[in-house]
Amino acid sequence: MAIKFQYNKTSLTNLGKQLKVRQRALPTLKNKESALRVSVIQAKAESDRLQKELETALQAYDYMAGLWTEFEPGLIAVKDVVLTTVKVAGVRTPELKDVIYEVKPFNAFAKPMWYGEGVAILKNLAQLGIESEVYLEKSRILEFQRKKTTQKVNLYEKVQIPGYQEAIRKIKRFMEDEENLSKASQKIVKNRHQAEEEEAS
């Protein structure tokens, strides 16, 4: 990325300010990047843990497979999923607050005695599945933001900061050369005046 500048003090001052802004922001960006990296790992791990817990629970209820055929389809449904927003390293992420179920009324005396327990089991399984998905989504959001932050860190560290430093060096060198030329020309003019004065006297 070529940094546009002019060979003067105003440009030098502006570049100096831009450089300071980036140098101050870089440690904060690096901290954010590492915090996001850790948060992504934690969210993925939690999603995997919940997924395994769901699979384990499903296997545990395998023995009831025959009973589920007696279960009334549509007896229980997920009516709503209540999410809240939580900030993780400055990034807004979803968090499961509650799952609202809709259970159709059933006659406990007419239905098998395990029906009530079956409803509780289905609520638990749905809760695990939904929570796992929320953590998966959380990890996706955090990973996206981590990549963006990494790009910004690389841009500052590898492109902009060295670019501004190089531009500042060029301007300073130019101004020093200009000053040296000015002094040299003043010396030449002074020497000529002295020579002319000596010839005149």
Helices and strands as residue ranges (DSSP letters): H 9-60, G 62-64, H 65-68, E 76-88, E 91-103, H 115-154, I 155-160, H 161-200
